[in-house]
Amino acid sequence: MYDILNTMAHDVRDDVIRFAQQLVQTPSISGQEEALAQLTVKTMNELGYDEVFVDDMGNVVGIVKGEGSGPNVMYNSHMDHVSPGEESNWEYPPYGGVVDGGYIHGRAASDVKCGMASQIYAGHLIKKSGIKLQGDFIYTGVVQEEPAEMFGMRWLMDRTFKERGITFDVMISSEATSMDLYLGHRGRAELEVTTYGRTSHGSAPWLGVNAVYKMMPVIEAVQKIAETLPEDDFLGRATIALTIIGCSPGALSIIPDKCMVSLDRRLVRGEEREDFIGPIQEIIDDLAANDPDFKAEVALRTVEETSYRGVSDMCEKYMHAWAIEKDHPMVEKCVLALNAIGQKPGFGRWDFGTDASYVTGVLGIPSIGYSPMEEHYAHTPKDRCSIENIIKATAGNAAIAYAIAG
């Protein structure tokens, strides 16, 4: 059966590549994914999925139903992408979906539309081959992954799947892995630190309290914290980085009474809220104890997100670290399946974050990354994906489903 999947993937090669081009040619910046959702729904219906629907948030779900007696496997891609930026930096049009040199070129080709095409067509291979899975093959395309709050995924898990009684035993993420199996990544928290002062005329600074100057010792202390953060044997070192700084009123001839910085804190396994907020609060408390004019606060950043279907919610900028082991039964099944079709995947981890932070880091359901895309092209003007990898990943995703749910 594995050999048949390889052959079938090559038989639908032109269709898969054409679909991947269509995906790249369909802009879907975060919060504007409706056209892409409609394209994927239309395609899955044409490919014979047993059930296809869009939930209230705007997430897309397609199911090839099994017999109900085995594990269910969920394939996941996010539908949104980041801005192309300045088009003059691109060799190929960002929404052209141009095929050249063995690659599909364009924004989101590597994050994650070519992986999406390989997942959706893997369900088609299962259906067309006549394989009777014991469990379900579930494809999910979620909204607004890029803002890093897991907005679409949380809704899909906590509402849509619960209301419809949909469950799964493992998630296969299409985030870029260069055909290897990725088993985790660090978490992320975005902290906001604010120092407060008092305005005065710029010609008489002694009459005010400059909030920017009050931020300076905070920044120095944060740099020292960076040297003491823990390290994970697999995920690497926890980090902290200042990414944004601003002040208000932010006008000429007026001393600022507020200064704000954003701290990007990358987390390793075992770190909880107190581990990344507590040290910053200690810095604030120590400075306040020695300076009567020092006033500051730290908070986990919270933002309001609204989906293209009008659903809004307040979202914390907080993602859990997670990892699963190489000898996990689901990982071993993936390796056996890929070996059976001639692929020899290695193991790795992502530098960036994914929605698996919620699925695995919060819900405890194992996630495994498997994708034709390469991480170093993501978010760059060289965004692209190997055509050969897309076809191999189509067969690979179908083989994984057969090994786990078959």
N, C-alpha and C positions, 0 to 999 in steps of 0.2 A: 504493500500500500504506500509506503514512503516513496518508492521510486515513481509511482503513479503521480504523486503530488508534485514532484520535481518536473515531470513531463507536462502536467497540466499547467503549472506556473509559466512554463515557456510557451505553451499554446495560447495563453491569454496575455502574453507580453505586451502586444500593441495596445490592448484595451487598458491594461494597468497603467502604462506610460501616458496614454491619452488622458486618463482620469487624473493622474497626478498633475499633468499640465493644467487641466481645468481647475484643480484645487488651487494651484499657485496663481492662476489667472483671476481668481476670485478674491478680492481684498476682504480681509476679515480682522481688522484691528479690534482690540479688546472692546467689547460692548457693541460691536457692529458685525456680528457673526451670522446674521439671518440668512443672507444669500448663500453662504457656505453650508449652513444647516440644510437649506432647501435642496442644494446640490447633492449632499450626501444621502438625504432621505430618498430623493428620486433615484439615485444610483442603487441603493440597497434594495428598494422595491423592484427595480429592473433585474437585479441579480438573484432575486428569489428568496430573500430573507423571509422568515416566517412571520415576524412581527417587527414593525418599524414605527417609532413614534417620537414626538418632541415633547418634553415635559414643560411645566409652567415657567421654568427658568429660561428655557431655550436650549437645554442639552438635548442631544440626539442619541437615541438608543435603537440598535438593531439586533435581533436575536435569531439565530438558527437553533431551533429547539432540538434537544436530545430526548432520550427516553425517560428522563427523570430519575435515573437510578445511579448516577455518578456525579463526580465533581463538576461544577460550573466554572468556566474560565472567562474572565472579563478582559477584553482588549480595550485599551484606553488611549485616546489622543485628545489634545486640546485644539479647539477650532480657531482660537485667536492667535494673532502674531503682533510683533512690535512694528513700529513705523519704519518704512524703508529709509528714512532720513533723506539726505541730499542725493537726488537722482544722478547728479554728475559724477558721483563716486562709483557708480555701477558700470561694469563692462556690458552687462545685458540689462534690459528693462526689468525693473523689480517685479512687475506683474506680467511679464512676457511669457513665462513658462517655456523659455527657449531650450531646445534640445541641441547641444553642441558638445563635441569632445567626449561623449560618453556620459554626460551629466544633464540633468534638468536644472536650469538656473532660475533664480528668482526668490523674492522674499518668502520665507517660511518653507522653502524646499527642504531645508535641514532642520526645521523647527516649527511644525512637525508634519507637514503635509505629505511628504513622500512616504513617511512611516504610516500615516493615516491610510494612504492608498493601499499599502501592502497589507494592512490589517483588514480593511473592508473586503478586499479581494480574496483574502484567506478564507473568510466566511463563505464566499462564493465557491472556492475550491472544495470545501467540505460539502456544500450542498450539491454541487455538480458531480462530485465523485461518487455519490451515493453512500458515503460513509454514514453509518448510524451511530452518532455519539450517544453515550450514556448520559452525559451532562450537556448543558447548554453552552453554545458559543455566543458570547454577548459582546457586541461592539458598543462603545460609548464615546461620543465626542462632546466634550464639555466646554463651556464658555469661560472666558476670563481667567485663564491660568496665569497669564503673563504678569498681572499685577501682584502675584505671590501672596494671595490671601485664601486661595482654594475655594473661592466663592461658588463657582459652578459645581465643583466636586462635592462640597459639603451639602449643597442642596440635593444633588443626585443621590448621595448616600443616605442622608438623614430624612429626606421626604419622599422623593420619587420611588426609590427602591423599597422603602418600608411600606409605602402605601400600596404598591403593586406586588409585594411579596417576592421581590427579586433578590436572590442571594448569589454569592460567588465565593470560590475557594482560593483563587489566586488572581492577581491583576498582572497583565503583561502591558507594560508601558512602552509607547513608541518613541519616547524621548531618545535623542541621539546616543548610540552605543557603538557605532562602527562594526556592527554584526557580532559584537561580543555580548555577554550577559552582565548587566550592571545590577549590583546588589545593595545599593544604598547611597546616601549622601548626607551631608551635614544639614542641620536645621538653620533657621534664620529668624532673627528678631530685629525689628527696626525700632530703635529707641529715640525719643525726642527729649532733649535736655534744654531747658529754658532758664536763663538768668535774667533777673530783673534789676533795673536801676531807677534813675530819675532824670527826666529831661532838663536841659538848660540850653541857653544859647551857646553856639559853638565858640563864640568869642570869650565866654566865661565858663569854661568846663568845670572849674572848681565849685560851681553852684549846683552841679548835677552829679549823678552817679552813673558812670558809663557801663552799660550792661555788657558791652563787648569785652572790656577789660576784665570784667568779673568772670567772663567765660574762659579767659586765657589759662588760669590755673586748673580749671576743670579739664581742658584739653591736654595739658601737660600730664595730669594724673591719669587720664585715660590711656595715654601712650605708655605709661608704666604698667598699667593693667595688662596691656597686650602681651607683655613679656612673661606673664604668669599664667596664661590660660592653659587649660588641659589639652592633651593630645590623645586621639583615638588611634589604635593600631591599624584600623582599616580606613576610617574616614578622614584621618589627618588631624591637623591642629585646629582648635577653636581660634577665631580671630575677631578683632574689633577694628572698625575703620570709620573715620569721620568722612561722610559723603556730601553733606550739605551744610552750609552755614549762612545765616541771614540775620538781619536786625530790623527793628522798627523804632521810630517812624521811617528810618532810612532816607533822610532828606538832608540836604546841605544846611549847614549852620545850626544843627540841632543834635545834641548829645542823645544817643539811642537809650531808651529805657527798657528795651527788651532785645535779647540775643537768643537765637535758636540754632541748635545743631542737630543733625540726624546722625545716629551711630548705627552702622550696619554690623550686627553681631552674629557671627556664624557659630553654630552650636554643635557639640558632639553628643554622643549618647550619654544619658544620665544627667544632663543639665536641664534644670527646670527654671521657672520664672525667677525665683529668688536668686538663682545663680548668675543671671545676667542683669537683673535690676538692682539687686542688693549692693554690689560693689560700687555702682554709680551713686546710689543713695548714700553710701558711706563717704564718698568723696564730698558730696554736697554737705553732709552733716559736719565733717571735719572742717571744711572751709567756713561754714556758718559759725562754728564755735570760736573761730579766731578772727572773725571779721563781722562787726555789727551791721555793716552795709551789704553783706552778701545775702542774697535771696535767690533760691533756685529750686527747680523741681525736675523730676525725671518721670517719663511715662512711656508705656508701650503705645506706639502709634496706632490709631484707629481711624479708618476712613469709610466713607459711604460708597458702596458700589451699586450700580443699577444695570441690570441685564437688558439686552435688546428687546425683551418682552415686558419691560417695565417693572420687574421685581427688584426691590431695593433692600439692602441690609447693611448694618454696620459691621465692618470686618477688621479684625486685629491683624497686624503685620507680624504674625508669629507662626512659624512652621517648625515641626518637630524633626530632630535627627532620627534616622532609622537605618537599619541594615539587617539583612538575613545572611545566614551562613551558606557556604558552598555545598555543604552536605544536607541542606534542607531537602526533603523529598521532592518538592516542586522544582527546585533547581536541578536536581539529578534527572528528573523526567525531561526537563528542557534540554539538558546536555545529551541525553540518549536520543531524543527526537532529532536534534540537529545533526548529531553524528550519523544517524541513519540516512540522512539525505546528503551526506558528504561535507557538512560544515563542521569546523573545529573551533568553536567559540572559546575565547579566554574570558577572564573575569575582570570587572572594574567597578568604578563608582563615578558618579557625576560630581563635578565641581559646583554646578548650579543646583537649584532646588526644583522639585516637581510636586505634582499633586499626590504622589505616593506618601508624602509627609502626613496626609490625612488618612489615607487608606491603611497604611502600615504603621506609621508613627502614632496615630490616635486610635484607629479601629483595630489594629493588630492583625489585619489580613495581609498575608505575604504579597509583596510586589516584586516583579523581576523586569528589568529593562532589556528589550531586544529590538534593534532598529537598524535600518540600512543607512541612517544618517550619521554624519560626523560632527561632533560637538564643536570643533574649532571653526566651522563655517556659520554657526548660529549667530544671529543678530549682526552679521557683517555684510558689507556690499558684495562679498563673494559667495553669498548664500547659494548652495547647490547640493545635489545628491546624485550619487552614482546610479545609473540605470541598471547595471548588472546587480548591484546590491538590492535594489528595489524588487527585482524578480526573485532573487534568492530569499529575501525576507518574506515575500508572499508565500513561497513554499515552506519556509521555516515557521511562520506563524501557523499555517495549517497543520504542519507536523507537530507542533507543540500542542495544539488543540486535540489532535488525535491521540497523543501520548497521555495527556492529562484527563481529558473528558471522554476518550474513546474506550 
